[in-house]
Amino acid sequence: MKKIMILSAVLFSFLFVKAQVREIPQAVKDAFTHQYPKADDVAYKDQLVKVNVQFTLDGENYIASYNNKGAWKGSEKEWAFDKLSDAVKDGFSKSKYADWDSDGVSVILLPGGTQQYRILVKKNDFQKKYLFFNTQGRLLREAITI
């Protein structure tokens, strides 16, 4: 009897999750294709309130984010700390997190041609933050991460 109940619960949860999955809005697909016509290895990921699109462009990995109506919210690509401009490196070295380890960098491309750099820093396994810098090296904000 327990096996039947467990099997029923698994089947019900699978059907419930399957029912939650929707088709990617055509507006998102059209906007992405227009913005990144040469993208390769494209994978759409529905987040309900937005759609993330993972892809490769010129050998670099990107994630673009769109709202459900196809409006572009921004894109990010992997980056290396060594490739940061001197201004951003200087801004980081003058921040209160300069003695924390950098554990990943992304370039954030935003509507209007704005560009930011996101640096993941960590002091230990429990103290981690994202630091967002503008191109002049000014720390714009910080966000806690898990």
N, C-alpha and C positions, 0 to 999 in steps of 0.2 A: 504494500500500500504506500509506504514511504517513497519507493522508487517512482511510482506513478505520480505522486504529488510533486516530487522534485522534477521529474520530466515535464509535467504540466507547467510548472513555474518557469522552467527554462524556455519552453516553447512559447509561453505567453510573453515573457520578456523579450524574446527574439522578435516576435511579431510586433510587439509594442515599439521596439527600437526601429524595426524595419518600416513601420508606419510613420515614424517621425522623419525619416529621410525623405527629402524632397529633391526634385530636379533643380540643378543649378539654373538660376534665372538667365534667360537669353540676353537680357540687357548687360549682365556681367560678362558673359562670353563675348558679346560684340565689343564692349568697351576694352576688354583685355586684348582681343585680337587686333583692334585698331591701334592700341597703345604699344603693343609689343608684337609686331607682325613676324619677327624673326626668332621668336622664342621656341625653345625645344623642351622636350620632356615636361610638358605642361600637366599639372595635376590640380584640380579644383577641390577645395575643402570647405564645405558648408559649415559656418559657425552660427547659423540661424539669423543673427542680426547683421552679419557680414559674410563675405566669401573671401577666403585667402586662396591665392593661386601661387603654387610653387612652380618654378621653371628655371631653365638655364638659358643664359644669353651670353654669347661670346665666351663660353667656358666658365662663366661665373654663376653661382647659385643666387636666386632672388626669391623673395616672397612679396607679392603685390596684394593689397587689400582693397576691396570694393564694398560699398553698401549694396543692399538688395536691388537698388534701382540702377546700378552700374556706375555710380559716381566713385571715382578713384579717391581713396583715402591716403594712400602712400605706398611706398615700396621700400624694401630693405635688401641689402646684399652683404654677404660676409666680407670682412675686411681684416687686415692685419694691423696690429699696433704699430709696427715699424713703418707702415705706409701712411700713417696719420701725418698731417701737416705739422710743422714745428709749432704753430700757434696752438693747436689742439694738445699736442704733447706738453707744451708749456703750461697751458691751462690745467691739465691734469696734474702736473707736478706741483702746482701751486694750490691745489685743492686739499681739503682735509683728508682725502682718501689716497694721497700720494704713496703712503706706506702700505696700502692694500695691494694685493696681487691682481693684475688685470687678467681676465679669464675669457676674453672674447670681445671682438669689436664688430660693429655693423655700421654701414652707412645708411642713413634713413633719408629717402627722397620724398619730399612732401609737395602737395599742390602749390602752385605759385613759384616753383623753382627753388624752394627752400631746401637746404641740405643740413642734416645734423649727423652727429656721430654718437653712437650709443656704445659705451664701454661697460662691460660687466666686471665689477670688482668684487673681491671677497677677502675677508679677513680670516674667516674660518668657515667651516661647513654650515654654520648657522647665520653668519653675518654676510649677506650678499646684497648688492645694490646695482641698479642700472644708473649710470650717469649719462646725461644728455648734454652734449656740447655743440655750440654753433661753430661755423667755419673760422671764426676769429678766436676760438679757444675759450669762450665764456661758458661757464657751467650754467645751463638753463634750468635744469631740474634733476632730481634724483627720484628713483622709485625702488621700493623694496621688491625683491624677487625671492622665490622659493627655491 
